[in-house]
Amino acid sequence: IPQAGEVISISSAETSLEIRFFSSELFGADKVRYRYLISGLYDSWQYSDANSKLIVRRLSPGYYPLKVQAMTPAGNWSQSFNVVIHSLPEYYQTWWFRTLVAVLVVGLLFGAYRFRVWQIQREYEIRSQIVHDLHDDFGSRLFAMRAMASKIASPQTKASELEILFAQFEATSKNAYTAMRDFIWAFDPKNDRLEDLVERMADFAENTIRPLTQELKIHNNITSTGASIIPAIKHHTLMVFQEILTNMGKHTFAKSLEIDFSEKQNLLYIRIRNRHDGLRNVDAPSEQKGKESIDARLHAIGGEMEWQEQEAVQEITIRIPF
């Protein structure tokens, strides 16, 4: 029996509440009439006799003040007996759960926003690198071809010089075509596998470096099949590999070149050993620019390089994350 002013709590698991009315009258208690008002459920008084009962079903979460009055033998209504029915909410209806959901939604939206910003920044960096490579590599080649074409077309050019100019023009145009082909290959989504990159580097070594050395050995120890690699890493790795081998062929009398490709814990290892018979005439500014370009490309993709020089031997180890 609740006390006046008491709060009666109903758990969310209880689907109904049964309320019976009784009076302290000793005689004629079965003839007493009652009326009640539940704020939030009924807008007017509801009437009941002594044998009736009030059943409340599926209350929404909240507080419901209940007023009950009994009719006295004189026909007057007694003072109200007041209690409060408190229907407890389900866990998903509580303020802390809704706050948690709101925080999670905001967190997910913010995470999606930051991811999109990162994608845009990444795309901008890739496009900036493309513009940089096109300007530095292809721009310089096209400028050289234009200068040679102007000399060839000039009436002041001697016949003895034309043969040399034609040979230089042919070599430069072939190099420009090869560079453009490699550039397009790097950003072709059909070549986004690690083994595609390794095969491309091995193909470059076979076609470009083999004629410059007495012996070329290539070991492909890649075991992962289908491992993906993003275009920027493909592009920079291929350019670094080609620049290193080109510099070796240009600046050393290469005798034996050994290349080993392997992988470990999402790292691509490229080990190059160059046994040579001495150094050629080296253009110091050109060599320094080449090293700066290699360092910049490795830094852009989080790669590392170790370069060791011994007598007549060069050993290089490159680590590329993928």
C-alpha positions as CSV (number, residue, x, y, z in Angstrom):
1,I,0.0,0.0,0.0
2,P,1.7,3.2,-1.1
3,Q,1.9,6.2,1.2
4,A,0.5,9.6,0.2
5,G,3.0,11.5,-2.0
6,E,5.0,8.3,-2.8
7,V,6.6,7.7,-6.2
8,I,5.7,4.3,-7.6
9,S,8.3,3.2,-10.1
10,I,7.5,0.7,-12.9
11,S,10.3,-1.0,-14.8
12,S,10.2,-1.1,-18.6
13,A,9.8,-4.9,-18.4
14,E,6.3,-4.5,-16.7
15,T,3.7,-4.1,-19.4
16,S,0.7,-3.3,-17.1
17,L,-0.1,-1.8,-13.7
18,E,-3.2,-2.9,-11.7
19,I,-4.6,-0.4,-9.1
20,R,-7.4,-1.4,-6.6
21,F,-9.2,1.2,-4.4
22,F,-10.3,0.7,-0.8
23,S,-11.7,2.8,2.0
24,S,-11.2,2.9,5.7
25,E,-14.9,2.9,6.2
26,L,-15.9,-0.1,8.4
27,F,-19.5,-0.2,7.3
28,G,-20.7,-0.1,3.7
29,A,-17.1,-0.2,2.3
30,D,-18.5,-2.1,-0.7
31,K,-20.8,0.7,-1.6
32,V,-18.1,3.4,-1.6
33,R,-17.6,5.1,-5.0
34,Y,-14.3,6.4,-6.2
35,R,-13.0,8.8,-8.8
36,Y,-9.4,9.2,-10.1
37,L,-7.4,11.5,-12.4
38,I,-4.1,10.6,-14.0
39,S,-2.4,13.6,-15.5
40,G,-1.0,12.8,-18.9
41,L,-3.5,10.0,-19.5
42,Y,-7.0,11.4,-18.7
43,D,-8.2,15.0,-19.1
44,S,-11.2,14.5,-16.8
45,W,-12.2,12.5,-13.7
46,Q,-12.8,8.8,-14.2
47,Y,-15.3,7.0,-11.9
48,S,-15.3,3.6,-10.3
49,D,-17.0,1.5,-7.7
50,A,-15.5,-0.5,-4.9
51,N,-15.4,-3.7,-7.0
52,S,-13.6,-2.2,-9.9
53,K,-9.9,-1.9,-10.5
54,L,-7.7,0.3,-12.6
55,I,-5.4,-1.3,-15.1
56,V,-2.9,0.9,-16.9
57,R,-1.0,-0.7,-19.8
58,R,2.2,0.2,-21.7
59,L,2.9,3.6,-20.2
60,S,5.3,5.8,-22.1
61,P,8.4,6.7,-20.0
62,G,7.7,9.6,-17.6
63,Y,5.9,10.8,-14.4
64,Y,2.1,10.4,-14.0
65,P,0.5,12.1,-11.0
66,L,-2.5,10.1,-9.7
67,K,-5.3,11.7,-7.7
68,V,-7.9,9.5,-6.0
69,Q,-11.0,10.6,-4.1
70,A,-13.7,8.6,-2.3
71,M,-17.4,9.8,-1.8
72,T,-18.3,10.1,1.8
73,P,-21.7,8.8,3.2
74,A,-22.8,12.4,3.2
75,G,-22.3,12.5,-0.6
76,N,-19.2,14.7,-0.6
77,W,-15.8,13.9,-2.1
78,S,-12.9,13.3,0.2
79,Q,-9.6,15.0,0.1
80,S,-7.3,13.7,-2.7
81,F,-4.9,10.9,-2.1
82,N,-1.9,11.6,-4.3
83,V,0.8,9.4,-5.6
84,V,3.1,9.6,-8.6
85,I,3.5,6.7,-11.1
86,H,7.0,6.7,-12.6
87,S,7.3,4.6,-15.8
88,L,11.0,3.9,-16.3
89,P,12.4,4.1,-19.8
90,E,14.1,1.4,-21.8
91,Y,17.9,1.8,-22.0
92,Y,17.6,3.1,-25.5
93,Q,15.2,5.8,-24.3
94,T,17.5,7.2,-21.6
95,W,19.3,10.5,-22.0
96,W,22.7,9.0,-21.6
97,F,22.1,6.4,-24.4
98,R,20.8,9.1,-26.8
99,T,23.8,11.3,-25.8
100,L,26.1,8.4,-26.6
101,V,24.5,7.8,-30.0
102,A,24.7,11.5,-30.8
103,V,28.4,11.6,-29.9
104,L,29.0,8.5,-32.0
105,V,27.1,9.9,-35.0
106,V,29.0,13.2,-34.7
107,G,32.3,11.3,-34.4
108,L,31.5,9.2,-37.5
109,L,30.5,12.3,-39.5
110,F,33.7,14.1,-38.4
111,G,35.8,11.0,-39.2
112,A,34.2,10.9,-42.6
113,Y,34.9,14.6,-43.1
114,R,38.5,14.2,-42.1
115,F,38.9,11.2,-44.3
116,R,37.5,13.1,-47.2
117,V,39.8,16.0,-46.5
118,W,42.7,13.5,-46.4
119,Q,41.6,12.1,-49.8
120,I,41.5,15.5,-51.3
121,Q,44.9,16.4,-49.9
122,R,46.3,13.1,-51.1
123,E,44.8,13.7,-54.6
124,Y,46.3,17.2,-54.6
125,E,49.7,15.9,-53.7
126,I,49.6,13.2,-56.4
127,R,48.5,15.8,-59.0
128,S,51.2,18.2,-57.9
129,Q,53.7,15.4,-58.3
130,I,52.4,14.6,-61.7
131,V,52.8,18.3,-62.8
132,H,56.3,18.4,-61.3
133,D,57.4,15.3,-63.1
134,L,55.8,16.4,-66.4
135,H,57.5,19.8,-66.1
136,D,61.0,18.5,-65.1
137,D,61.2,15.3,-67.1
138,F,59.1,15.7,-70.3
139,G,59.5,19.5,-70.4
140,S,63.3,19.3,-70.5
141,R,63.1,16.5,-73.1
142,L,60.7,18.4,-75.3
143,F,62.8,21.6,-75.0
144,A,65.9,19.6,-76.0
145,M,64.1,18.2,-79.0
146,R,62.9,21.6,-80.0
147,A,66.4,23.0,-79.9
148,M,67.8,20.1,-81.9
149,A,65.0,20.5,-84.5
150,S,65.8,24.2,-84.8
151,K,69.4,23.4,-85.5
152,I,68.5,20.7,-88.0
153,A,66.3,23.2,-89.8
154,S,68.8,25.9,-89.7
155,P,70.6,26.5,-93.1
156,Q,73.8,27.3,-91.1
157,T,74.1,23.8,-89.8
158,K,76.8,21.9,-91.5
159,A,76.2,18.5,-93.2
160,S,78.7,16.9,-90.9
161,E,76.7,18.0,-87.8
162,L,73.3,16.8,-89.2
163,E,74.1,13.1,-88.7
164,I,75.0,13.7,-85.0
165,L,71.9,15.9,-84.5
166,F,69.6,13.3,-86.1
167,A,71.1,10.6,-83.8
168,Q,70.6,12.8,-80.7
169,F,67.1,13.7,-81.8
170,E,66.2,10.0,-82.2
171,A,67.7,9.0,-78.9
172,T,65.9,11.8,-77.0
173,S,62.5,11.1,-78.6
174,K,62.9,7.4,-77.8
175,N,63.7,8.3,-74.1
176,A,60.7,10.7,-74.0
177,Y,58.4,7.9,-75.4
178,T,59.7,5.4,-72.8
179,A,59.3,7.9,-70.0
180,M,55.8,8.7,-71.0
181,R,54.9,5.1,-71.4
182,D,56.2,4.3,-67.9
183,F,54.4,7.3,-66.5
184,I,51.0,6.2,-67.9
185,W,51.7,2.6,-66.8
186,A,52.2,3.7,-63.2
187,F,48.8,5.3,-63.0
188,D,46.9,2.6,-64.8
189,P,44.6,0.8,-62.2
190,K,45.1,-2.5,-64.1
191,N,48.7,-2.5,-62.8
192,D,48.0,-2.0,-59.1
193,R,49.6,-5.2,-57.9
194,L,53.0,-5.6,-56.4
195,E,54.1,-8.2,-58.9
196,D,53.3,-5.9,-61.7
197,L,55.7,-3.3,-60.4
198,V,58.5,-5.8,-59.9
199,E,58.0,-7.2,-63.4
200,R,58.1,-3.7,-64.8
201,M,61.4,-2.9,-63.0
202,A,62.9,-6.3,-64.1
203,D,61.8,-5.5,-67.7
204,F,63.6,-2.1,-67.5
205,A,66.8,-3.7,-66.2
206,E,66.7,-6.3,-69.0
207,N,66.0,-3.9,-71.8
208,T,68.1,-0.9,-70.7
209,I,70.9,-2.1,-68.4
210,R,71.8,-5.5,-69.9
211,P,73.6,-3.9,-72.9
212,L,75.7,-1.8,-70.6
213,T,77.1,-4.6,-68.4
214,Q,78.8,-7.9,-68.9
215,E,76.5,-9.8,-66.5
216,L,73.0,-9.1,-65.2
217,K,71.2,-11.3,-62.6
218,I,67.7,-10.7,-61.4
219,H,66.1,-12.6,-58.5
220,N,62.4,-12.2,-58.0
221,N,61.5,-13.6,-54.5
222,I,58.1,-11.9,-54.3
223,T,55.6,-14.5,-52.9
224,S,52.5,-12.4,-52.3
225,T,50.0,-12.6,-55.1
226,G,47.5,-9.9,-55.6
227,A,49.0,-7.5,-53.0
228,S,47.9,-4.0,-54.0
229,I,50.0,-0.9,-54.3
230,I,48.8,2.6,-54.8
231,P,49.8,4.6,-58.0
232,A,52.0,7.1,-56.2
233,I,54.1,4.4,-54.7
234,K,54.3,2.6,-58.0
235,H,55.4,5.8,-59.8
236,H,58.0,6.9,-57.3
237,T,59.5,3.4,-56.8
238,L,59.8,2.9,-60.6
239,M,61.4,6.3,-61.1
240,V,63.9,5.7,-58.2
241,F,64.8,2.3,-59.6
242,Q,65.3,3.6,-63.1
243,E,67.3,6.6,-62.0
244,I,69.7,4.4,-59.8
245,L,70.3,1.9,-62.6
246,T,70.7,4.7,-65.2
247,N,73.3,6.5,-63.0
248,M,75.2,3.2,-62.5
249,G,75.3,2.6,-66.2
250,K,76.3,6.2,-66.9
251,H,78.9,6.8,-64.2
252,T,80.6,3.3,-63.7
253,F,82.1,0.7,-65.9
254,A,79.6,-1.9,-64.8
255,K,80.9,-5.4,-65.0
256,S,78.3,-7.4,-63.1
257,L,74.9,-6.2,-61.8
258,E,72.8,-8.3,-59.4
259,I,69.2,-7.2,-58.5
260,D,67.2,-8.9,-55.8
261,F,63.4,-8.3,-55.1
262,S,61.9,-9.5,-51.9
263,E,59.2,-8.6,-49.4
264,K,58.7,-8.8,-45.6
265,Q,56.0,-7.3,-43.4
266,N,54.5,-5.1,-46.0
267,L,57.9,-3.8,-47.1
268,L,59.3,-4.2,-50.6
269,Y,63.1,-4.7,-50.5
270,I,65.2,-3.9,-53.6
271,R,68.9,-4.9,-53.3
272,I,71.2,-3.8,-56.0
273,R,74.9,-4.9,-56.2
274,N,77.1,-3.3,-58.9
275,R,80.6,-4.7,-59.4
276,H,82.5,-2.3,-61.7
277,D,85.9,-1.6,-63.1
278,G,86.0,2.0,-62.1
279,L,84.1,5.3,-62.4
280,R,83.5,7.3,-65.5
281,N,83.8,11.0,-65.7
282,V,81.1,12.3,-63.3
283,D,79.4,15.6,-63.6
284,A,79.1,16.6,-59.9
285,P,76.1,19.0,-60.2
286,S,74.2,16.4,-62.3
287,E,75.0,13.6,-59.8
288,Q,73.9,15.8,-56.9
289,K,70.6,16.7,-58.6
290,G,70.0,13.0,-59.3
291,K,70.5,12.1,-55.6
292,E,68.2,14.9,-54.5
293,S,65.5,13.7,-56.8
294,I,65.8,10.1,-55.5
295,D,65.7,11.4,-51.8
296,A,62.7,13.5,-52.6
297,R,60.8,10.6,-54.1
298,L,61.6,8.2,-51.3
299,H,60.6,10.8,-48.7
300,A,57.2,11.3,-50.5
301,I,56.3,7.6,-50.1
302,G,58.0,6.9,-46.7
303,G,60.8,4.9,-48.3
304,E,64.4,4.4,-47.2
305,M,67.7,3.8,-48.9
306,E,71.1,2.6,-47.8
307,W,74.1,3.2,-50.1
308,Q,77.4,1.5,-49.4
309,E,80.5,2.1,-51.5
310,Q,83.5,-0.3,-51.4
311,E,86.4,-0.8,-53.7
312,A,84.9,-1.6,-57.2
313,V,81.5,-2.5,-55.5
314,Q,78.3,-0.5,-55.0
315,E,75.6,-2.0,-52.7
316,I,72.2,-0.3,-52.4
317,T,69.2,-1.4,-50.3
318,I,65.8,0.2,-50.8
319,R,62.8,-0.3,-48.5
320,I,59.4,0.7,-49.8
321,P,56.2,0.4,-47.7
322,F,53.1,-0.9,-49.5
